[in-house]
């Protein structure tokens, strides 16, 4: 199935891995199509039909074709740099002789904004890029699989079962999975690397219509 989809996507066949995990999920990794890997959990193989599995694999191959792993890495690096600058500004505020410039109210406000707002802004930008790439991988994956219905159905199943069987994944790799492996409330969804599943399904079904 992966060989067939890779041929349709016009990329080299990636390495394929099976994750001994009951929580249904999948991810792709690799800096370019020539060094890519696709991994699927045992739970996903048991849960998904052939059409649904094809949609999931096509989604992951779309990430490879679109070089989303590289884009996400660049975004994470930029976010880290912004947070580093904010950290340096915090040290500067504590040890930079701020008492001598108490009259510079504008500078103090700018410093406060940098310290408090910059890290949050960096994180939100990173989340926005990640969500955008997920939508694009859904659309490209539907084109590779020649049908959006399989992926739409798979996303609904993955959403339902991932809540019942949470996955033990690292927060640093959570953005790589097709379905966010953690569960949480509305606040966590705000900072999630994945768009809401129902919106993804609606977009896919809209393409089908």
C-alpha positions as a Markdown table, in Angstrom:
| # | Residue | x | y | z |
|---|---|---|---|---|
| 1 | Unk | 0.0 | 0.0 | 0.0 |
| 2 | Unk | 2.8 | 2.4 | 0.9 |
| 3 | Unk | 4.7 | 1.6 | -2.3 |
| 4 | Unk | 1.5 | 2.3 | -4.4 |
| 5 | Unk | 0.8 | 5.6 | -2.6 |
| 6 | Unk | 4.5 | 6.7 | -2.8 |
| 7 | Unk | 4.3 | 6.1 | -6.6 |
| 8 | Unk | 1.2 | 8.2 | -6.8 |
| 9 | Unk | 2.9 | 10.9 | -4.7 |
| 10 | Unk | 6.0 | 10.7 | -6.9 |
| 11 | Unk | 8.4 | 10.3 | -4.0 |
| 12 | Unk | 10.7 | 7.4 | -3.0 |
| 13 | Unk | 9.2 | 4.6 | -0.9 |
| 14 | Unk | 10.0 | 5.5 | 2.8 |
| 15 | Unk | 11.1 | 3.1 | 5.5 |
| 16 | Unk | 8.1 | 1.6 | 7.2 |
| 17 | Unk | 7.8 | 0.9 | 11.0 |
| 18 | Unk | 5.3 | -0.7 | 13.2 |
| 19 | Unk | 4.9 | 0.8 | 16.7 |
| 20 | Unk | 3.9 | -1.8 | 19.4 |
| 21 | Unk | 1.2 | 0.5 | 20.8 |
| 22 | Unk | -2.5 | -0.1 | 21.1 |
| 23 | Unk | -3.5 | 3.5 | 20.8 |
| 24 | Unk | -4.3 | 4.1 | 17.1 |
| 25 | Unk | -2.0 | 6.6 | 15.5 |
| 26 | Unk | 0.7 | 7.2 | 12.8 |
| 27 | Unk | 3.4 | 9.7 | 12.0 |
| 28 | Unk | 6.1 | 10.5 | 9.4 |
| 29 | Unk | 9.6 | 11.8 | 9.8 |
| 30 | Unk | 12.6 | 12.7 | 7.8 |
| 31 | Unk | 14.2 | 15.9 | 6.6 |
| 32 | Unk | 13.4 | 15.1 | 2.9 |
| 33 | Unk | 11.6 | 12.5 | 0.8 |
| 34 | Unk | 14.9 | 10.6 | 0.3 |
| 35 | Unk | 15.4 | 10.1 | 4.1 |
| 36 | Unk | 11.8 | 9.6 | 5.2 |
| 37 | Unk | 10.1 | 7.0 | 7.4 |
| 38 | Unk | 6.4 | 6.3 | 8.1 |
| 39 | Unk | 5.3 | 4.6 | 11.3 |
| 40 | Unk | 1.9 | 3.1 | 12.2 |
| 41 | Unk | 0.8 | 1.7 | 15.5 |
| 42 | Unk | -0.6 | -1.8 | 15.9 |
| 43 | Unk | -3.8 | -0.3 | 17.2 |
| 44 | Unk | -4.3 | 1.6 | 13.9 |
| 45 | Unk | -3.9 | -1.5 | 11.9 |
| 46 | Unk | -6.5 | -3.3 | 14.0 |
| 47 | Unk | -9.0 | -0.4 | 14.0 |
| 48 | Unk | -8.9 | 1.0 | 10.5 |
| 49 | Unk | -10.4 | -0.5 | 7.3 |
| 50 | Unk | -8.3 | -0.7 | 4.2 |
| 51 | Unk | -9.7 | 2.5 | 2.7 |
| 52 | Unk | -9.2 | 4.3 | 6.1 |
| 53 | Unk | -5.6 | 3.0 | 6.4 |
| 54 | Unk | -4.9 | 4.1 | 2.9 |
| 55 | Unk | -6.1 | 7.6 | 3.7 |
| 56 | Unk | -3.9 | 7.8 | 6.8 |
| 57 | Unk | -0.8 | 6.6 | 5.0 |
| 58 | Unk | -1.5 | 9.1 | 2.2 |
| 59 | Unk | -1.7 | 11.9 | 4.7 |
| 60 | Unk | 1.7 | 10.9 | 6.1 |
| 61 | Unk | 3.2 | 10.7 | 2.7 |
| 62 | Unk | 1.8 | 14.1 | 2.0 |
| 63 | Unk | 3.8 | 15.4 | 5.0 |
| 64 | Unk | 6.9 | 13.8 | 3.4 |
| 65 | Unk | 6.2 | 15.2 | -0.1 |
| 66 | Unk | 5.5 | 18.7 | 1.3 |
| 67 | Unk | 8.7 | 18.6 | 3.5 |
| 68 | Unk | 6.5 | 19.5 | 6.6 |
| 69 | Unk | 9.0 | 17.9 | 9.0 |
| 70 | Unk | 11.6 | 20.4 | 7.9 |
| 71 | Unk | 9.2 | 23.3 | 8.0 |
| 72 | Unk | 8.1 | 22.3 | 11.5 |
| 73 | Unk | 11.7 | 22.0 | 12.6 |
| 74 | Unk | 12.5 | 25.5 | 11.3 |
| 75 | Unk | 9.4 | 26.9 | 13.0 |
| 76 | Unk | 10.4 | 25.3 | 16.3 |
| 77 | Unk | 13.9 | 26.7 | 16.0 |
| 78 | Unk | 12.5 | 30.2 | 15.4 |
| 79 | Unk | 10.2 | 29.9 | 18.4 |
| 80 | Unk | 13.2 | 28.8 | 20.5 |
| 81 | Unk | 15.2 | 31.8 | 19.4 |
| 82 | Unk | 12.4 | 34.2 | 20.3 |
| 83 | Unk | 12.1 | 32.6 | 23.7 |
| 84 | Unk | 15.8 | 32.9 | 24.1 |
| 85 | Unk | 15.7 | 36.6 | 23.3 |
| 86 | Unk | 12.9 | 37.0 | 25.9 |
| 87 | Unk | 15.0 | 35.2 | 28.5 |
| 88 | Unk | 17.9 | 37.5 | 27.8 |
| 89 | Unk | 15.6 | 40.5 | 28.2 |
| 90 | Unk | 14.5 | 39.2 | 31.5 |
| 91 | Unk | 18.1 | 38.9 | 32.7 |
| 92 | Unk | 18.8 | 42.3 | 31.4 |
| 93 | Unk | 15.8 | 43.8 | 33.3 |
| 94 | Unk | 17.1 | 42.2 | 36.5 |
| 95 | Unk | 20.8 | 42.9 | 36.2 |
| 96 | Unk | 21.1 | 45.7 | 33.6 |
| 97 | Unk | 20.8 | 48.7 | 36.0 |
| 98 | Unk | 17.2 | 49.5 | 35.4 |
| 99 | Unk | 17.2 | 51.9 | 38.4 |
| 100 | Unk | 19.2 | 54.4 | 36.4 |
| 101 | Unk | 16.6 | 54.6 | 33.8 |
| 102 | Unk | 13.4 | 54.7 | 35.8 |
| 103 | Unk | 12.2 | 57.7 | 33.7 |
| 104 | Unk | 12.3 | 55.7 | 30.5 |
| 105 | Unk | 8.7 | 54.4 | 30.9 |
| 106 | Unk | 8.4 | 53.4 | 27.2 |
| 107 | Unk | 11.5 | 51.3 | 27.4 |
| 108 | Unk | 10.3 | 49.6 | 30.5 |
| 109 | Unk | 6.9 | 48.8 | 28.9 |
| 110 | Unk | 8.7 | 47.4 | 25.8 |
| 111 | Unk | 10.9 | 45.3 | 28.0 |
| 112 | Unk | 7.8 | 43.9 | 29.8 |
| 113 | Unk | 6.0 | 43.1 | 26.6 |
| 114 | Unk | 9.1 | 41.3 | 25.3 |
| 115 | Unk | 9.4 | 39.3 | 28.5 |
| 116 | Unk | 5.7 | 38.3 | 28.8 |
| 117 | Unk | 4.2 | 38.4 | 25.3 |
| 118 | Unk | 7.1 | 37.2 | 23.0 |
| 119 | Unk | 7.2 | 33.6 | 24.3 |
| 120 | Unk | 3.4 | 33.3 | 24.0 |
| 121 | Unk | 3.4 | 34.8 | 20.5 |
| 122 | Unk | 6.2 | 32.5 | 19.5 |
| 123 | Unk | 4.3 | 29.4 | 20.7 |
| 124 | Unk | 1.1 | 30.5 | 18.9 |
| 125 | Unk | 2.9 | 31.1 | 15.7 |
| 126 | Unk | 4.4 | 27.6 | 15.9 |
| 127 | Unk | 1.0 | 26.1 | 16.6 |
| 128 | Unk | -0.5 | 28.0 | 13.7 |
| 129 | Unk | 2.2 | 26.7 | 11.3 |
| 130 | Unk | 1.7 | 23.2 | 12.5 |
| 131 | Unk | -2.1 | 23.4 | 12.1 |
| 132 | Unk | -1.8 | 24.8 | 8.6 |
| 133 | Unk | 0.5 | 22.0 | 7.6 |
| 134 | Unk | -2.0 | 19.4 | 8.9 |
| 135 | Unk | -4.8 | 20.9 | 6.8 |
| 136 | Unk | -2.5 | 20.9 | 3.8 |
| 137 | Unk | -1.5 | 17.3 | 4.4 |
| 138 | Unk | -5.2 | 16.3 | 4.7 |
| 139 | Unk | -5.9 | 17.9 | 1.3 |
| 140 | Unk | -2.7 | 16.5 | -0.4 |
| 141 | Unk | -3.3 | 13.1 | 1.2 |
| 142 | Unk | -6.9 | 13.0 | -0.2 |
| 143 | Unk | -5.5 | 13.7 | -3.6 |
| 144 | Unk | -2.8 | 11.0 | -3.3 |
| 145 | Unk | -5.4 | 8.4 | -2.1 |
| 146 | Unk | -7.8 | 9.7 | -4.8 |
| 147 | Unk | -10.6 | 10.0 | -2.2 |
| 148 | Unk | -11.1 | 12.1 | 0.9 |
| 149 | Unk | -13.7 | 9.8 | 2.5 |
| 150 | Unk | -11.2 | 7.2 | 3.8 |
| 151 | Unk | -9.2 | 9.8 | 5.6 |
| 152 | Unk | -12.3 | 11.5 | 7.0 |
| 153 | Unk | -13.6 | 8.3 | 8.4 |
| 154 | Unk | -10.2 | 7.4 | 9.8 |
| 155 | Unk | -9.9 | 10.7 | 11.6 |
| 156 | Unk | -13.2 | 10.2 | 13.3 |
| 157 | Unk | -12.2 | 6.7 | 14.5 |
| 158 | Unk | -8.8 | 7.9 | 15.6 |
| 159 | Unk | -10.4 | 10.8 | 17.5 |
| 160 | Unk | -12.8 | 8.5 | 19.4 |
| 161 | Unk | -10.3 | 5.7 | 20.2 |
| 162 | Unk | -7.3 | 7.9 | 21.1 |
| 163 | Unk | -9.4 | 9.3 | 24.0 |
| 164 | Unk | -10.2 | 5.8 | 25.2 |
| 165 | Unk | -6.6 | 4.6 | 24.8 |
| 166 | Unk | -4.2 | 7.6 | 25.4 |
| 167 | Unk | -0.7 | 7.2 | 23.9 |
| 168 | Unk | 2.5 | 7.6 | 25.9 |
| 169 | Unk | 4.3 | 10.1 | 23.7 |
| 170 | Unk | 6.7 | 12.8 | 24.4 |
| 171 | Unk | 5.4 | 16.4 | 24.1 |
| 172 | Unk | 8.3 | 17.2 | 21.8 |
| 173 | Unk | 7.1 | 14.6 | 19.2 |
| 174 | Unk | 3.3 | 15.0 | 19.7 |
| 175 | Unk | 3.1 | 17.3 | 16.7 |
| 176 | Unk | 4.3 | 14.6 | 14.4 |
| 177 | Unk | 1.3 | 12.3 | 14.8 |
| 178 | Unk | -1.8 | 12.4 | 12.6 |
| 179 | Unk | -3.9 | 12.6 | 15.8 |
| 180 | Unk | -2.7 | 14.5 | 18.9 |
| 181 | Unk | -1.8 | 11.7 | 21.3 |
| 182 | Unk | -2.9 | 13.7 | 24.4 |
| 183 | Unk | -6.3 | 14.5 | 25.7 |
| 184 | Unk | -7.2 | 17.8 | 27.3 |
| 185 | Unk | -9.8 | 20.6 | 27.7 |
| 186 | Unk | -10.4 | 23.8 | 25.7 |
| 187 | Unk | -7.3 | 25.5 | 27.0 |
| 188 | Unk | -5.1 | 22.7 | 25.8 |
| 189 | Unk | -6.9 | 22.7 | 22.4 |
| 190 | Unk | -6.0 | 26.4 | 22.0 |
| 191 | Unk | -2.3 | 25.5 | 22.2 |
| 192 | Unk | -2.6 | 22.2 | 20.3 |
| 193 | Unk | -0.4 | 21.5 | 17.3 |
| 194 | Unk | -3.4 | 19.9 | 15.5 |
| 195 | Unk | -6.6 | 21.6 | 14.3 |
| 196 | Unk | -9.9 | 20.4 | 15.7 |
| 197 | Unk | -10.7 | 17.0 | 14.2 |
| 198 | Unk | -14.3 | 17.9 | 13.2 |
| 199 | Unk | -13.0 | 20.9 | 11.2 |
| 200 | Unk | -10.5 | 18.6 | 9.4 |
| 201 | Unk | -13.4 | 16.2 | 8.6 |
| 202 | Unk | -15.6 | 19.0 | 7.4 |
| 203 | Unk | -12.9 | 20.2 | 5.0 |
| 204 | Unk | -12.3 | 16.7 | 3.7 |
| 205 | Unk | -16.1 | 16.1 | 3.1 |
| 206 | Unk | -16.3 | 19.5 | 1.5 |
| 207 | Unk | -13.7 | 18.4 | -1.0 |
| 208 | Unk | -15.7 | 15.2 | -1.7 |
| 209 | Unk | -18.8 | 17.3 | -2.3 |
